[in-house]
Amino acid sequence: MPIEPIPASTVPPKKRGGCARYFFMAILLILLLGAGYIYWKFYYPYTSDGVKSGYLNFAVEKGQIFKTYEGKLIQEGIRGSAAGGVQSNEFEFSIKDKKVFDILKMNSGKRFDLHYKEYNGALPWRGNTRYIVDSIISMKEAAPVSGF
């Protein structure tokens, strides 16, 4: 009795090995975890929002490749430094909007209440700091300094 060849249409498809499926799932899981970490680290606000008050020291545009807007606020009060001396409280921040930057740039030395968001990490195109100022709540003239 001769053996008849099996037609190609009835040959079952070749199964992929179980190892390849687990390797694909592991790579997919690593990519999803990596994307989640990057979102949490750089795009998810650490605090939803906050307000800092103080006197604007400077607002500048700087950067080699990514031009960002940066500023510094001098807050009232003093704190001890690690060496035992006294230093002022400073709040260094990046500025999100050019309109906000223009207002700050033209009003250095005035007292500001700035609304900001804090992120877990800094991105080069967003600024040099984790603190991103997105609006100005209030602006007042600096209080006159009394003599000694």
Summary of the structure (lengths in Angstrom):
residues: 148
radius of gyration: 28.7
end to end distance: 120.0
largest distance: 120.0
contacts: 353
relative contact order: 0.17
helix: 26%
strand: 41%
